[in-house]
Amino acid sequence: MTSGPDGVLFSRDHLWVRITDGTARVGLTDFAQETLGDIVDISVPEANYRVTAGQACGDIESTKSVNDLVAPVSGVVTAINTDLDERPELVNTDPYGGGWLIDVRLGPDAGTADLLSAADYAQLIGR
């Protein structure tokens, strides 16, 4: 799967966003996890941390490289996926489900206008 499930938007930095009732669930796209290879460690901000769209908010380490996670939206982190502490490979095996990274309560300047549709993201990645 390269485009993602219904109701998901995408950042140019290869994160997906699913918005429900003013909260954005954020994860790494299937394309990104394929490109990175086996994920071995993930660092995300703690709950109550304010993230800003377009700025680094953590990193993801694979067997190939370490890359910044760039916040796709602005707001306050309300939850982190603690399952990834013991099982970072969930990002590889279930990127749009159990491999989610953080939930963000969106602020008034959430930055959602810069997110891409599935079709636009597919074009970005050449698929």
Order of alpha helices (4+ residues) and beta strands (2+ residues): beta-beta-beta-alpha-beta-beta-beta-beta-beta-alpha-alpha-beta-alpha
